[in-house]
């Protein structure tokens, strides 16, 4: 197992899953994400941990910002979605040290990223730094995420923990983390995920 696999945890592609129940969850995720994004006003966006590019594609299909930048630590994953033709600006970087000036983007995203890193507070700090106004984060809702894995017979020896997940968040846990650097605008459970919309300089 490579270091990148350990960090990113791309073990199965939920966005293309065929299981009817899992498909319902993923469709709910996409619908709620697009609804949240459509209610915001922004011209520029950067996504941290873009992976294959599904989230940034959903965003571009929903709104048409003037500037969109996708980022990830794994160039191989980012190249996999270049055929979609929806995003040209791609940056290889770590979320803990983003190579952009402060207050560069209206919206900064990190969808299912923080559970993969040992120091998520460093990524949140950087997201707050480069955001002009909005920060949007999603993470798996624990312990339900692991329970669902067990129910579908996955990762039993790991007590349902998805490989690559090194942090686990309850609603209180993720809110406490984000509140260090940002003001919380909205928290909702889109089972089995937590969606948190934050703002800058509103404390």
C-alpha positions as CSV (number, residue, x, y, z in Angstrom):
1,X,0.0,0.0,0.0
2,X,1.5,3.4,-1.0
3,X,1.7,6.4,1.2
4,X,-0.7,8.3,-1.1
5,X,-3.3,5.5,-0.7
6,X,-2.9,5.6,3.0
7,X,-3.6,9.3,3.1
8,X,-6.3,9.6,0.5
9,X,-8.1,6.4,1.1
10,X,-9.6,6.0,-2.4
11,X,-10.8,2.4,-1.9
12,X,-14.1,2.6,-3.8
13,X,-15.7,5.2,-5.8
14,X,-19.0,6.1,-4.1
15,X,-20.0,8.5,-6.8
16,X,-20.3,5.6,-9.3
17,X,-21.7,3.0,-6.8
18,X,-24.4,0.7,-8.1
19,X,-25.9,-0.6,-4.8
20,X,-29.4,1.0,-4.6
21,X,-29.2,2.0,-1.0
22,X,-25.8,3.5,-1.3
23,X,-27.0,5.2,-4.5
24,X,-29.7,6.9,-2.5
25,X,-27.2,8.2,0.0
26,X,-24.9,9.6,-2.8
27,X,-27.8,11.2,-4.6
28,X,-28.9,12.9,-1.4
29,X,-25.3,14.1,-0.9
30,X,-25.2,15.5,-4.4
31,X,-28.6,17.1,-4.2
32,X,-27.9,18.8,-0.8
33,X,-24.5,19.9,-2.0
34,X,-25.8,21.5,-5.1
35,X,-28.7,23.2,-3.1
36,X,-26.2,24.6,-0.6
37,X,-23.9,25.9,-3.3
38,X,-26.7,27.5,-5.3
39,X,-27.7,29.6,-2.3
40,X,-24.3,31.3,-2.1
41,X,-22.9,34.2,-3.9
42,X,-19.3,33.7,-5.2
43,X,-17.1,34.3,-8.2
44,X,-14.1,32.3,-7.2
45,X,-13.6,28.9,-5.6
46,X,-10.8,26.5,-4.6
47,X,-11.4,22.9,-3.6
48,X,-8.9,21.2,-1.3
49,X,-8.6,17.4,-2.0
50,X,-10.4,17.4,-5.3
51,X,-9.5,13.8,-6.1
52,X,-11.2,12.6,-9.3
53,X,-13.1,15.8,-9.5
54,X,-16.7,14.8,-8.8
55,X,-17.4,17.6,-6.3
56,X,-15.9,20.4,-8.4
57,X,-17.9,19.0,-11.3
58,X,-21.1,19.1,-9.4
59,X,-20.3,22.7,-8.5
60,X,-19.6,23.8,-12.0
61,X,-22.8,22.1,-13.2
62,X,-24.7,24.1,-10.6
63,X,-23.1,27.6,-10.9
64,X,-20.6,29.3,-13.2
65,X,-17.9,31.0,-11.1
66,X,-15.3,33.0,-12.9
67,X,-12.4,31.2,-11.3
68,X,-12.2,27.6,-10.2
69,X,-9.1,25.8,-8.9
70,X,-9.0,22.2,-8.0
71,X,-6.2,20.9,-5.8
72,X,-4.9,17.5,-4.5
73,X,-1.7,15.8,-3.3
74,X,-2.1,13.2,-6.0
75,X,-1.6,14.3,-9.6
76,X,-2.7,10.9,-10.9
77,X,-6.2,11.2,-9.4
78,X,-6.5,14.7,-10.8
79,X,-5.6,13.5,-14.3
80,X,-8.4,11.0,-14.2
81,X,-11.1,13.6,-14.6
82,X,-9.4,15.8,-17.2
83,X,-11.6,14.2,-19.8
84,X,-14.6,15.8,-18.3
85,X,-13.4,19.1,-19.7
86,X,-14.9,21.2,-16.9
87,X,-11.8,22.4,-15.1
88,X,-8.4,23.5,-16.4
89,X,-6.8,25.0,-13.2
90,X,-5.3,22.2,-11.1
91,X,-2.7,22.6,-8.4
92,X,-0.7,19.8,-6.7
93,X,-0.3,20.8,-3.1
94,X,-0.9,19.8,0.5
95,X,-3.9,21.3,2.3
96,X,-1.7,22.2,5.3
97,X,0.3,24.6,3.1
98,X,-1.7,26.2,0.3
99,X,0.4,28.1,-2.3
100,X,-2.0,31.0,-2.6
101,X,-2.3,34.4,-1.0
102,X,-4.6,35.2,1.9
103,X,-8.2,36.0,1.0
104,X,-7.9,34.7,-2.6
105,X,-11.2,32.9,-3.0
106,X,-14.9,33.7,-2.2
107,X,-15.5,30.0,-1.4
108,X,-13.1,27.3,-0.2
109,X,-14.3,23.6,-0.1
110,X,-13.0,20.5,1.5
111,X,-15.4,17.6,1.0
112,X,-14.4,14.4,2.8
113,X,-10.8,15.5,3.4
114,X,-10.4,16.2,7.1
115,X,-10.9,12.6,8.1
116,X,-7.9,11.6,6.1
117,X,-5.3,13.8,7.8
118,X,-3.6,13.6,11.2
119,X,-3.7,17.4,11.7
120,X,-7.0,18.7,10.3
121,X,-6.7,21.9,12.2
122,X,-3.8,22.9,10.0
123,X,-6.0,22.5,6.9
124,X,-8.9,24.4,8.4
125,X,-6.5,27.2,9.3
126,X,-5.3,27.4,5.7
127,X,-8.8,27.3,4.4
128,X,-9.8,30.2,6.6
129,X,-6.7,32.1,5.6
130,X,-7.3,31.9,1.8
131,X,-11.1,32.4,2.0
132,X,-12.7,35.8,1.6
133,X,-16.1,34.7,3.0
134,X,-17.2,31.1,2.7
135,X,-15.8,27.8,3.8
136,X,-17.7,24.6,3.2
137,X,-16.8,21.2,4.7
138,X,-18.2,17.7,4.7
139,X,-17.1,14.8,6.8
140,X,-18.5,11.3,7.5
141,X,-20.8,11.2,10.5
142,X,-19.4,8.9,13.2
143,X,-19.9,6.3,14.5
144,X,-22.7,5.8,11.9
145,X,-20.3,5.7,9.0
146,X,-18.4,2.8,10.6
147,X,-21.7,1.0,11.5
148,X,-22.8,1.2,7.9
149,X,-19.6,-0.3,6.7
150,X,-20.1,-3.2,9.1
151,X,-23.6,-3.7,8.0
152,X,-22.5,-4.0,4.4
153,X,-19.7,-6.4,5.5
154,X,-16.8,-4.1,4.9
155,X,-13.7,-3.5,7.0
156,X,-14.9,-5.8,9.8
157,X,-11.4,-6.4,11.1
158,X,-11.0,-2.6,11.4
159,X,-14.4,-2.2,13.2
160,X,-15.9,-0.6,10.1
161,X,-13.2,2.1,9.7
162,X,-12.6,3.0,6.1
163,X,-8.9,2.6,5.2
164,X,-7.3,6.0,5.2
165,X,-9.6,7.5,7.8
166,X,-7.4,8.6,10.6
167,X,-9.8,11.1,12.2
168,X,-13.4,10.6,13.2
169,X,-16.0,13.4,13.6
170,X,-19.2,13.8,15.5
171,X,-21.3,16.9,14.9
172,X,-19.9,18.5,18.0
173,X,-16.3,17.5,17.1
174,X,-16.3,19.0,13.6
175,X,-18.1,22.2,14.8
176,X,-15.6,22.6,17.6
177,X,-12.7,22.3,15.1
178,X,-14.1,24.7,12.6
179,X,-15.1,27.2,15.2
180,X,-11.5,27.8,16.1
181,X,-11.0,29.7,12.9
182,X,-14.5,30.4,11.5
183,X,-18.0,31.3,12.3
184,X,-20.5,28.5,11.8
185,X,-23.4,29.5,9.5
186,X,-25.2,26.2,9.1
187,X,-24.8,22.6,10.2
188,X,-26.9,19.7,8.8
189,X,-26.8,16.0,8.7
190,X,-27.0,14.5,5.2
191,X,-26.8,11.0,6.3
192,X,-24.2,9.6,6.6
193,X,-22.3,12.8,6.3
194,X,-22.1,16.2,8.2
195,X,-22.4,19.4,6.1
196,X,-21.0,22.5,7.6
197,X,-21.1,26.0,6.0
198,X,-18.8,28.6,7.6
199,X,-18.1,32.3,7.2
200,X,-15.0,34.5,7.7
201,X,-14.8,37.4,10.1
202,X,-18.3,37.1,11.5
203,X,-17.4,36.3,15.1
